[in-house]
């Protein structure tokens, strides 16, 4: 479900899903408002949204690996967040 939260930057049109076609409008297409699992754009759009959220909350992205975020706390300790596809550690 992580990919459902990606915001699309371009218009993507798809044929009506099987069993959904409205009688008399079978030739019309659907314009996607949100990302769907299976789109080429889905992983990238989800990552861009995740990255902006982490940066807004004070985390820094590692210059060595874009899937590692870190944040230094006031007491001097660190929080490391490791991202793999759509799982976090």
For each residue, the residues with C-beta under 8 A, 3 or more apart:
1: 4 5
2: 5 46 86
3: 6 35 36 37 39 42 43 45 46 86
4: 1 34 35 36 37
5: 1 2 34 35 46 49
6: 3 34 35 41 42 44 45 46 48 49
7: 34 35 45 49
8: 11 12 32 33 34 35 41 45
9: 41 45
10: 41
11: 8 31
12: 8 31 32 39 41
13: 29 30 31 32
14: 29 30 32
15: 29 30
16: 20 21 22 26 28 29 30
17: 20 30
18: 21
19:
20: 16 17
21: 16 18 25 26
22: 16 25 26 28
23: 26
24:
25: 21 22 28
26: 16 21 22 23
27:
28: 16 22 25
29: 13 14 15 16
30: 13 14 15 16 17
31: 11 12 13
32: 8 12 13 14 35 36 39
33: 8
34: 4 5 6 7 8
35: 3 4 5 6 7 8 32 39 41 42 45 46
36: 3 4 32 39 42
37: 3 4 42
38: 42
39: 3 12 32 35 36 42
40:
41: 6 8 9 10 12 35 44 45
42: 3 6 35 36 37 38 39 45 46
43: 3 46 47 85
44: 6 41 47 48
45: 3 6 7 8 9 35 41 42 48 49
46: 2 3 5 6 35 42 43 49 50 86
47: 43 44 50 51
48: 6 44 45 51 52
49: 5 6 7 45 46 52 53
50: 46 47 53 54 83
51: 47 48 54 55 61 66
52: 48 49 55 56
53: 49 50 56 57
54: 50 51 57 59 61 69 81
55: 51 52 59 60 61
56: 52 53
57: 53 54 71
58: 71
59: 54 55 69 70 71 79 81
60: 55 69 70 71
61: 51 54 55 66 68 69
62: 65 66 68 69 70
63:
64: 68
65: 62 68
66: 51 61 62
67: 82 83 84
68: 61 62 64 65 80 81 82 83
69: 54 59 60 61 62 80 81 83
70: 59 60 62 78 79 80 81
71: 57 58 59 60 78 79 81
72: 76 77 78
73: 76 77 78 79
74:
75:
76: 72 73
77: 72 73
78: 70 71 72 73
79: 59 70 71 73
80: 68 69 70
81: 54 59 68 69 70 71 88 89
82: 67 68 88 89
83: 50 67 68 69 87 88
84: 67 87 88 89
85: 43
86: 2 3 46
87: 83 84
88: 81 82 83 84
89: 81 82 84
